[in-house]
């Protein structure tokens, strides 16, 4: 009879894995070791304890075991060859590679000879790059400084207020120069001179 692991045994008798494990622990089911030393349950033991086995489950397990048998083992995938057989395989592989490579080498040699015969052409003169012309963008009008009403009325520079105007005129009448007035009033010499010219 066949031997099965706990999962397949549970499937055959339509019980849970836990039930099978309890039966093993209590000693109702006796386990045997397979060829690799792994614990398994014999079919006769399952029939003794649980009665008849499920036919549907037997078919499923049979298909599963056939699938496993059909897959080649990677561990045992070695080929034993004699030195003569190995030499023959290598010789055939080299001949096949040469039969493909030689025509390619001959073709390459021909094209290289043709390329040597072609006279080289004059080097291509590169055109000078034209300078990039800047795009004319519409100019944004600058904000004009807000005019002082008093300065406009008398034709004075914008920075001159009534107080500054009177102060400049007083200092000028005292005989101070534009430079000395600039230190006192904190207005540019040009504005001071223009104020004096307008007021005189």
C-alpha positions in Angstrom: 0.0 0.0 0.0 1.0 3.7 -0.4 2.1 6.1 2.3 0.9 9.7 2.7 1.7 12.8 4.6 -0.7 14.3 7.2 -2.4 16.6 4.6 -3.1 13.9 2.1 -4.2 11.5 4.9 -6.7 14.0 6.2 -8.0 14.5 2.6 -8.4 10.7 2.1 -10.4 10.2 5.3 -12.3 13.5 5.1 -11.0 14.8 8.4 -9.0 17.8 9.4 -5.2 17.9 9.8 -5.7 18.6 13.5 -7.8 15.4 13.9 -5.1 13.3 12.3 -2.4 14.9 14.5 -4.5 14.1 17.6 -4.9 10.5 16.5 -1.1 10.2 16.0 -0.4 11.9 19.4 -2.8 9.5 21.2 -1.3 6.5 19.5 -4.5 5.5 17.6 -2.6 6.0 14.3 0.9 4.6 13.8 3.4 6.4 11.5 6.1 4.9 9.4 9.2 6.5 7.9 9.6 6.9 4.1 12.9 6.4 2.1 14.1 9.9 3.2 13.3 9.2 6.8 10.2 11.6 6.9 7.2 10.4 8.9 4.3 9.2 6.8 1.0 7.3 7.3 0.3 4.0 5.5 -3.0 3.6 3.7 -3.7 0.3 5.5 -3.4 2.2 8.8 -5.9 4.8 7.7 -8.4 2.1 6.6 -7.9 0.3 9.9 -8.8 3.4 12.0 -11.2 5.3 9.7 -12.7 2.7 7.4 -13.0 3.2 3.7 -11.2 6.0 1.9 -12.7 8.8 -0.3 -12.5 7.8 -3.9 -12.5 11.5 -5.1 -9.6 12.3 -2.8 -7.7 9.2 -4.0 -8.0 10.5 -7.6 -6.8 14.0 -6.5 -3.8 12.6 -4.7 -3.0 10.2 -7.7 -3.0 13.2 -10.1 -0.8 15.2 -7.7 1.7 12.4 -7.4 1.8 12.0 -11.2 2.5 15.7 -11.6 5.4 15.4 -9.1 6.8 12.4 -10.9 6.5 14.1 -14.3 8.7 17.1 -13.1 12.4 16.3 -13.6 14.5 16.7 -10.5 17.0 19.5 -10.7 19.4 17.6 -8.4 19.6 14.6 -10.7 19.8 16.5 -13.9 23.4 15.5 -14.7 24.6 13.9 -18.0 27.4 11.3 -17.9 29.5 11.5 -21.0 32.7 9.8 -22.0 35.7 12.0 -22.9 35.3 11.0 -26.6 31.6 12.0 -26.6 32.4 15.3 -25.0 35.1 16.0 -27.5 32.7 15.3 -30.4 30.1 17.7 -28.9 32.7 20.5 -28.6 34.1 19.9 -32.1 30.6 20.1 -33.7 29.8 23.3 -31.7 33.1 24.9 -32.9 32.4 23.9 -36.5 28.9 25.4 -36.3 30.2 28.6 -34.9 32.9 28.9 -37.5 30.5 28.2 -40.4 28.5 31.3 -39.2 31.5 33.5 -38.4 33.6 33.0 -41.6 31.1 34.5 -44.1 30.7 37.5 -41.8 34.5 38.0 -41.7 34.7 37.8 -45.5 31.9 40.3 -45.9 33.6 42.7 -43.5 36.8 42.4 -45.3 35.1 43.3 -48.7 33.3 46.3 -47.3 36.5 47.6 -45.6 38.4 47.4 -49.0 35.6 49.3 -50.7 35.6 52.0 -48.0 39.4 52.4 -48.5 38.9 53.0 -52.3 36.4 55.8 -51.8 38.2 59.2 -51.9 37.6 61.3 -48.9 35.5 64.4 -49.6 36.4 67.9 -48.6 35.5 68.8 -45.1 32.1 70.5 -44.8 32.4 74.2 -44.0 30.3 75.1 -41.1 28.1 78.2 -41.4 28.7 80.9 -38.9 26.0 81.3 -36.5 24.0 84.5 -36.9 23.7 86.6 -33.7 20.5 86.4 -31.9 18.4 89.5 -32.4 16.7 90.6 -29.3 13.0 90.7 -29.4 11.5 94.2 -29.2 9.2 94.1 -26.3 6.9 97.0 -25.6 8.5 99.2 -22.9 6.7 99.6 -19.7 6.1 103.2 -18.8 7.9 104.1 -15.6 5.8 105.5 -12.8 6.4 109.2 -12.6 7.2 110.6 -9.2 4.2 112.3 -7.7 4.6 116.0 -8.0 4.4 118.3 -5.0 1.6 120.8 -5.7 3.6 123.6 -4.2 6.8 122.9 -6.2 4.7 122.7 -9.5 3.0 126.0 -8.8 6.4 127.8 -8.5 8.3 125.8 -11.1 10.5 124.2 -8.4 12.0 120.7 -8.3 9.7 118.1 -6.8 11.6 117.6 -3.5 11.1 121.3 -2.6 8.2 121.9 -0.2 7.1 125.3 1.1 9.1 124.9 4.3 12.3 123.8 2.5 11.8 126.7 0.0 11.6 129.3 2.8 14.5 127.7 4.6 16.7 127.7 1.4 15.9 131.4 0.7 16.6 132.4 4.3 20.0 130.6 4.3 20.8 132.1 0.9 20.0 135.6 2.1 22.4 135.0 5.0 25.2 134.5 2.4 25.6 130.7 2.7 26.8 128.8 -0.4 24.8 125.9 -2.1 27.1 123.4 -0.5 26.5 124.8 3.0 22.8 125.0 2.4 22.8 121.3 1.2 24.3 120.3 4.6 21.6 122.2 6.5 18.5 121.2 4.3 19.5 117.7 3.0 18.5 118.5 -0.6 20.8 118.1 -3.6 22.8 121.1 -4.7 21.1 121.1 -8.1 17.7 121.4 -6.5 18.9 124.2 -4.2 20.5 126.1 -7.1 17.4 125.8 -9.2 15.2 127.0 -6.3 17.5 130.0 -5.9 17.4 130.7 -9.6 13.6 130.5 -9.8 13.0 132.6 -6.7 15.5 135.4 -7.6 
